[in-house]
Amino acid sequence: MAARHRRTDDDRRTVIEIALSGLARGDDLGDIAARLAPLHPRHDTFPGEVLLDLAADAIGVSGASRQSPLEFEGIRERYLPDGIALTKAQHHKSKFALRAAAMVHGGVDPGLLDEVQWWRSDDLWYWSLEALAAYIRAAADRITEPVETVCRRIADEHGITPTGAAGPPPRHRTR
């Protein structure tokens, strides 16, 4: 399952722009996944690791720490009403991606290849997208800011401007 082709910075930027722009606009996860799918090479963890890095950034934006942790129990139910995990295997994958993002945030390598080599489907990237959505929504809730603001903060850290996100409020003209 090792990467066959070296991903470029442009590939990473494209994934970041698609994911954060889609989440900032409130797009359905299925629609965002459809835009990301062509970027996923078969039997490769890309773009999953990029999405997990972004999810770790969202945990950082939330201000979570050992002294003030995010509540993990029930996170999917609270922040992924559009999640698709139905089977026991899918629930395992979803929880793995959520835990992997937290590990990345804490500076621990989550051992992606050790885990996904046993999965019967090549879908780490999708579960990583769900983890990103959950942690962005959790961060927005925790800091009482809109999801769009959290997405912009993370995008700024990566030098990306999310497309299609609303700009500053329009100025009202006086007549």
N, C-alpha and C positions, 0 to 999 in steps of 0.2 A: 504494500500500500504506500510505499514511499513515492514522493513526488518524482515524476520523470522529467519534467521541464522546470527550469528555474522561473519562478514568477517574477515579473518586473515591478518596479515602483508604479508604473502606469496601471498594471493589473490591480494592484492593491488599491490605488486611488479610485479606480472605477468601481470596485466592490464597495468601498467606503461611501462614495457618492450615491450609488444606487440604494444601498441599505439605509443610510441616514436621511436621504431625501424622501424616500418612500415612507419611512416612519414619521418624519416631520410632517408630511402631508396627511398622515393618517390612512395611508393605503392599506388594503388587506394584505396580510402576510403571504397569501397565495399569489397575489400579483407581484409582490416584491420578489418572491422565490422564482417566479417565472422569468423575471428579468435577470436574476442571478444564475439560473440554471445553465445557460450557455457558457458561463465562465468557469464552470466546474469540470476539470478534466477527470475522466473516469479513473477510479482507483487512486485518488489523490485527496489529501485533506484540504486543499485550497477550494474554495475560499473560507472554509470552516475556521481555520486558525485566525484569519483576519477578523471574522465576525466575533470570535471569542475575545480577541484583543479589544475590540470596540465595546463588548459587553463588560470587560474588566474596566475600561475607561468609564462606563456608565456607573459602575459600582463606586469608582472614585468620585464622580460628580455627586453621588448621593451623600457623600461624607461618611459612609459606613466605615467603622473601625472595630477593633476588638472591644472597645469600651461602649460603642454604640452600633451594634451590628444590625444589618437588615434581617428581617425575619424570613428564614428560608421556608419553613413549613407553610404550605398552602400558597406559595408564590405563583405557581402556575394558575391556580384557580383565581387568584386576585388579579393577575396581570396578563393572562393569556386566555381571554374568553374565546379567542379565535384559534386556539391551539388545536392540533389534530391528533394528539396522542390518544389512541384508542386501545391498543393491545398492550400486554405486559411489556413486550420488547420495546415498543414505542415510548412507553412511560419511562423505561430504563434509560433510553437514549436521551430523552428530554431532560431527565434529572442529571445524567452525566454531563450534558452540555452546560447546564446551570452550575453544577459544581466545578466543572473545568474552568469556567469564566472566573469564579471566585478564587480558584487556585492561581490562575494567571494574575489576578489582581494582587494576591498575596505573595507573588514572586515564586510560585511553585510550578514546575513543569507538570502539566496534567497527564503526560504519557499518552497522547492521542493515539499513536500507532499501536501501542500495547492494547488499548481498548477497542479501537475500531477494526482491528484485524479479525475480530470474532463476530462482527456484525454481518448479517447476511445481505445487507444492502449498503450501498455507497452513499449514505445520506447525512454524514456528520454536518455538512454545510447547512442543511435545512434545520437541524436541531440547534445549531449554533445561531441561526437567524432568530429562532424562537427565544433563545436565551437572551440575545441582544434586545429583542422587543420587551421581554419581561423586565430586564434590568433598567432599560431606559424609562419604562413606565413607572417602575418602583422609585427610580431617582426623581422623576418629575413629581410623584406623589410626596416623597419625603421632603423635597426642598420647596414644595408648593409653587412650582413653575410649570408651564406647559411642556408637553413632550417636545414640541418644536424647539424650545429654548435649550433643553438638554441635548438634542441632536446638534444644534448649532455650536454649543460649547465643545462637544466632542469633535465635530468637524473642524472647528478652529484649531484644536490641538494637532490636527493632521494637515492643516493648510488647505482644507477643502471648503467650498461653499456649496451647501445643499441647494439643488435646483428645485424650483417649483415651490419652495417654502415661502411663506408670506414675508414680505419685507417689513420695514417700519410702518406703523399705522399711517394711513393717508392723511394729508393735511386737509382740513376743511376750509373751503374758501368762504370768505364773507362777501356778501353782495353789496 
